[in-house]
Amino acid sequence: MKDFEHKRPSTERNPASFEMMKVPEVVSEIEWGAQLYSVLLWNVNGRGVLRDENLGRGFSEYFDRESVGKDAADALERMYQSGADEESLRTLSFAYSRPRRLDEAIRFIGTHKPDVSDPMALAADFLDLIRRFDDFFAGSPEAETLRQSLERDRSVRKRDAEDTKRRLARLIGYFRPDVRTSSIRTVNFVPTDPFARKDTGSASLFGDELVIASHGENIHNQDHEFLHGIINPIVDKLSSRLGDDEKTSISRLANPALKNDYGEGWYSLLCEELIRTFKEVVELGGEGNLDLDGFVKAVSLIGEEEFSRSLSQESGLREQCAEMGIATIEDLRSRAVEYFDRFVRPKTSPLRGRITRLYREYSELRDEVTNFESFILERLPNLLNSL
């Protein structure tokens, strides 16, 4: 992380007192309902190649011989046609083994998934599907193999819990979340799902518990998902302060590639851009909207030692370079245009430019403002109104 983690707020200049969220407890518990849903999705979506080829082969043979896969696929398709999406169903899946979460899962769908006409009926149908699949699947050798894989990853997560807490502490120190808005007491980093891609993740908030599904080796994504527990409640508050014109502006200014992934809804776009700009610009000391000339110039100033250090510390950069076969700074310089077109240009947008300005202002004024929440609630509406 860059210098922002070392800067501490001056309590004497802080204009308002509040209780800052403490570093939460870090645990790793298996979410069996979510894992069962992931298995079903893998089967429905074409049985992609898994990192563990033996596991993939075993589960392909399982679904080839058992009709439960076809029945589940038909049931999921009916749910999708009724307005559900993967985020809705994944949120519900976390209530399978812990029914206390169900009310909040239903409330989330009712608030953020307008295409779902009856969240309670969807919850009943989906959880019944997971229960029936669990009853059928539980005693199989494949289920035992899956549990062993999850337990191995869980032991690693528990071993690394203190390192994880130190990362979360740095993020909390920068944003200084108010417990009245973001009160996360426990973060459950779910054991790595062997059926999920390494570059994907999710975060679901249930009261003061944040459940994060993210690959154990993808630290960048783990931090990204944790920040949803801080940023999303702030954006919830922004909702009442923004008019329809401002919300439309957010959607209009957002990156087209981001809209392809998250739709046109202003809420998801703003949450994602606030987090991505922090991770990709503020934390890494980058520029908000680099053009090609600026990118080429920036790459020309990077030495081999600095590049090697960045590769070892940043999983996102490491994966992108591996995808292109880039191993040295000279490789990156020689393929800078291709790298820019593939990985940098898709992130640029007018929305990112404006959010970058807000972060820079916040970083400069951190000693003089209460926290990120108070700053963004005041400044973002003004910025959108000035467009």
PyMOL commands that set and color helices and strands:
alter all, ss='L'
color gray80, all
select helices_A, chain A and resi 3-6+32-44+53-65+68-81+86-93+99-112+119-137+141-159+161-175+219-239+244-253+256-262+266-282+292-300+304-313+315-324+329-334+336-347+350-365+372-385
alter helices_A, ss='H'
color red, helices_A
select strands_A, chain A and resi 25-27+186-190+201-206+209-214
alter strands_A, ss='S'
color yellow, strands_A
deselect
rebuild
show_as cartoon
